[in-house]
Amino acid sequence: RILVHVPSSTRQNVKYPVLYLLDGESHFTKTIGIIDHLSNTAGNELCPQMIVVAIFHPNRERDLIPPAGKDEMANDKFPQFLEQELMPYIDSKYPTEPYRMLVGHSLGGLRVINTLVYQPHLFNAYLALDPSLGMVKNWIGNANTAFNNNNYNNKSLYIAMAMTMPKGMDTALIIKDTSGNARHMRCIMTFARNAEVQKNNGLDYNWKYYPDETHQSVVFKGTYDGLISNFHWFKNEKL
């Protein structure tokens, strides 16, 4: 199931970029509200109006948890669904620009970054909200290796990381903590810091730690900041 939002416009023949939203049943309305605010503040538009395609997941783990590495990608059906079924359908039914963004939270964030690493051609922009990068054994090492060998010209990525450890722990302690409790934040930082030092792969990249936000509350601020970061070039310009 999908739910599609198309901006209202009085202009003729207007076309829009498309934001594909994972866990659409949870994040559809808030995402539309954020985009509406950022794209319709007269004289200070920070992102374009967009079509939003919210994807519902009757089997969330099947859709959002990827294989550990590229050798198993043939069995990964969700990217095939996106490329061969959903995207052609949306492009045939709605006034789309050839610019696509993928947004996901938690397991959806894992799917976002996995798509960037292994199917980077599918989207122009990627927004991962507190992604669960420690869910699959060996995924993080394989993904970093593949990431480091890719070229990401004209691609962008924003990662938002929440605080999911006990109060009083800072990131310096968490990255050294080898316990299972620290795995979530440790894996995000491992990927984020590796991406940070890859200066020549062409990726427009930013990430931010939100020490006062939880795994759930970071969705709103992360989406807001991620859209602004991704469209930093857009202000008062047309796509």
KAURLIN-V658807 format. One record per residue. PHI is phi in whole degrees, 0 to 359 (none if undefined). OMEGA is omega in whole degrees, 0 to 359 (999 if undefined). D_CENTER is the distance of its C-alpha to the mean C-alpha in Angstrom with 1 decimal. Layout:
# KAURLIN-V658807
phi: (PHI PHI)
omega: (OMEGA OMEGA)
d_center: (D_CENTER D_CENTER)
This chain:
# KAURLIN-V658807
phi: (none 228 229 240 248 242 300 279 208 267 279 273 58 280 238 229 297 238 256 265 245 281 52 301 295 266 239 298 292 294 294 299 298 295 297 300 295 284 254 233 276 309 82 219 293 251 205 284 298 219 286 246 250 269 259 266 237 297 229 296 295 299 285 258 269 273 292 289 199 293 293 254 295 297 268 267 276 295 299 295 301 300 284 264 243 290 299 300 296 297 294 277 254 228 280 262 275 280 223 232 233 245 233 205 242 63 299 297 294 300 296 300 289 299 293 303 287 252 225 297 287 287 226 272 221 225 230 249 256 43 292 274 282 261 285 244 301 73 298 297 294 296 293 297 298 295 302 293 260 262 251 238 303 66 244 224 218 231 242 250 243 270 263 240 251 300 303 101 270 256 294 296 286 295 294 266 285 265 284 297 297 271 303 302 290 299 291 299 295 299 290 297 288 297 297 295 269 274 276 248 263 84 284 277 230 215 216 214 263 247 294 259 248 270 303 273 288 291 302 293 294 295 295 301 293 294 295 296 297 297 257 302 273 274 320 61 243 261 295)
omega: (175 174 188 174 176 180 174 181 175 180 179 173 179 178 188 165 182 174 177 190 176 187 187 181 181 193 186 188 181 180 177 179 179 179 179 180 185 185 185 176 193 176 182 180 184 173 180 165 184 164 177 177 180 182 177 185 175 174 189 181 178 183 196 179 183 171 184 184 189 181 182 187 180 180 183 190 187 176 177 176 180 188 189 183 190 183 176 179 181 181 181 187 189 183 187 165 177 178 185 178 178 183 178 181 175 174 175 176 173 179 178 184 175 179 176 185 190 175 187 182 187 185 174 186 184 180 183 184 182 188 182 187 179 185 186 180 178 182 189 179 178 182 178 179 179 179 184 181 182 171 185 178 179 174 177 178 171 177 173 180 178 174 182 176 179 177 178 177 176 185 178 178 185 183 179 183 183 181 177 181 183 188 185 182 181 180 176 181 178 179 185 181 174 179 182 184 178 190 189 182 174 184 171 195 172 170 184 175 181 187 181 182 177 178 180 186 181 184 185 182 180 177 179 182 181 177 178 180 182 183 180 181 193 195 179 176 176 179 999)
d_center: (19.8 17.7 18.1 17.9 18.3 20.0 21.1 24.8 26.6 30.2 29.7 30.6 28.5 25.4 22.1 18.5 15.1 13.0 9.8 9.1 8.4 8.8 11.6 12.9 16.2 15.0 12.7 14.2 16.9 15.3 12.4 15.3 17.4 15.2 14.8 18.5 19.4 17.6 18.9 22.4 23.8 26.8 27.2 24.1 21.2 18.1 15.8 17.0 17.6 15.3 15.8 13.4 13.5 13.1 13.5 15.9 16.4 20.1 19.5 16.2 17.0 18.0 14.9 12.2 14.3 14.7 17.9 18.7 18.9 19.6 23.1 22.0 19.4 22.2 22.0 18.3 18.6 15.2 14.1 17.7 17.4 14.5 16.4 19.9 20.0 17.3 16.6 20.3 21.2 19.0 20.3 23.8 23.8 22.0 22.4 19.3 18.8 17.6 14.2 11.0 7.5 4.9 3.5 4.8 7.5 10.0 10.7 7.7 5.7 8.5 8.1 4.7 6.8 9.8 9.2 8.8 11.9 13.9 13.2 12.0 14.2 12.3 9.9 10.7 7.5 3.9 2.5 3.5 6.6 9.7 8.7 12.0 12.6 16.3 16.7 18.0 21.0 20.9 17.2 16.5 19.6 19.1 15.5 16.7 19.6 17.8 15.4 18.6 20.2 17.8 18.0 14.9 17.0 15.5 11.9 9.6 7.1 7.0 7.4 9.4 12.1 14.7 18.3 19.2 22.5 25.9 26.9 28.6 26.4 24.8 22.2 25.2 26.5 23.4 22.5 26.2 26.2 26.5 26.6 24.4 23.7 22.0 20.0 16.7 16.7 18.6 16.1 13.2 15.8 17.1 14.0 13.3 16.9 17.4 14.8 16.6 19.9 19.0 20.3 21.4 18.5 17.6 13.9 13.3 11.8 11.9 11.4 13.4 15.4 16.4 19.7 20.8 17.8 17.6 15.0 15.2 16.1 13.2 11.0 13.1 13.6 10.1 9.0 12.2 12.1 8.7 10.1 13.3 12.2 10.5 13.7 16.2 18.4 18.5 20.9 23.7 23.0 22.3 19.8)
